[in-house]
Amino acid sequence: MSQDRFYSNKSQVFWTCKALLNNRTISHRTEIREVHGWRLGAIIHRLRHHYNWPIHAEYRGPQNVAYYSLKQGFDRAALRFPPSARILADQEDV
């Protein structure tokens, strides 16, 4: 199996990248509501560790829910994109 393959639906990976590039703060609940996904943690992990995205995690509430966003001042031109989200690399406004 290819190292570039996610175990998540391609539309979930695209949604995650697009949401982060739009300066949104997202959580697992946001993903469930908007794309009926359930692999946000895995997608974030791959973006951080395989694609080197500068993702900030904030843990909130008594259940320690993770909220993810891109770190302030990130260099969009330096981002590497997973195959299902490569089209976003060429777009200034997503």
C-alpha positions as CSV (number, residue, x, y, z in Angstrom):
1,M,0.0,0.0,0.0
2,S,1.3,3.4,-0.9
3,Q,2.6,5.8,1.8
4,D,0.6,8.6,0.2
5,R,-2.7,6.9,0.7
6,F,-5.0,7.9,3.5
7,Y,-7.3,5.5,5.2
8,S,-9.9,8.3,5.2
9,N,-12.4,9.3,2.5
10,K,-10.8,11.6,0.0
11,S,-13.6,14.2,0.4
12,Q,-12.8,14.2,4.2
13,V,-9.2,14.9,3.5
14,F,-10.1,17.7,1.1
15,W,-12.6,19.2,3.5
16,T,-10.0,19.2,6.3
17,C,-7.4,20.9,4.2
18,K,-9.9,23.5,2.9
19,A,-11.3,24.2,6.3
20,L,-7.8,24.8,7.8
21,L,-6.8,27.0,4.8
22,N,-9.9,29.0,5.4
23,N,-8.6,29.8,8.9
24,R,-11.2,27.7,10.5
25,T,-10.9,26.0,13.9
26,I,-12.3,22.5,13.5
27,S,-13.1,19.6,15.7
28,H,-14.3,16.0,15.3
29,R,-17.9,17.3,15.9
30,T,-17.5,19.8,13.1
31,E,-16.3,17.0,10.7
32,I,-19.2,14.8,11.7
33,R,-21.7,17.6,11.1
34,E,-20.3,18.8,7.8
35,V,-19.0,15.7,6.0
36,H,-20.2,12.8,8.1
37,G,-16.6,11.9,8.8
38,W,-15.0,10.2,11.7
39,R,-11.2,10.2,11.0
40,L,-10.2,13.8,11.7
41,G,-7.5,12.8,14.2
42,A,-5.9,10.5,11.7
43,I,-6.1,13.1,8.9
44,I,-4.6,15.8,11.2
45,H,-1.8,13.3,12.2
46,R,-0.9,12.7,8.6
47,L,-1.0,16.4,7.7
48,R,1.3,17.2,10.6
49,H,3.8,14.3,10.3
50,H,3.8,13.3,6.6
51,Y,3.0,16.7,5.0
52,N,4.5,18.9,7.7
53,W,1.5,21.2,8.1
54,P,1.9,23.6,11.0
55,I,-1.3,22.6,12.8
56,H,-2.1,23.9,16.3
57,A,-4.2,21.8,18.6
58,E,-6.2,23.2,21.6
59,Y,-7.9,20.9,24.0
60,R,-11.1,22.3,25.5
61,G,-13.6,21.3,28.1
62,P,-13.8,18.5,30.7
63,Q,-13.7,15.9,27.9
64,N,-10.5,17.4,26.5
65,V,-11.9,17.8,22.9
66,A,-9.3,18.7,20.3
67,Y,-9.8,21.8,18.2
68,Y,-7.4,22.2,15.2
69,S,-6.3,25.2,13.3
70,L,-3.3,26.3,11.3
71,K,-0.7,28.2,13.2
72,Q,-0.7,32.0,12.7
73,G,1.7,33.2,10.0
74,F,2.1,29.9,8.2
75,D,3.6,30.0,4.7
76,R,1.0,28.7,2.3
77,A,3.5,28.3,-0.5
78,A,5.6,25.9,1.7
79,L,2.7,23.5,2.3
80,R,2.7,20.1,0.7
81,F,-0.7,18.7,-0.2
82,P,-2.1,15.2,-0.1
83,P,-3.2,14.0,-3.5
84,S,-7.0,14.6,-2.9
85,A,-6.3,18.2,-1.9
86,R,-3.6,19.2,-4.4
87,I,-6.0,21.5,-6.3
88,L,-6.1,23.7,-3.2
89,A,-2.4,24.4,-3.7
90,D,-3.1,26.5,-6.7
91,Q,-6.0,28.5,-5.3
92,E,-5.4,31.7,-3.3
93,D,-8.9,31.9,-1.9
94,V,-10.5,28.6,-1.0
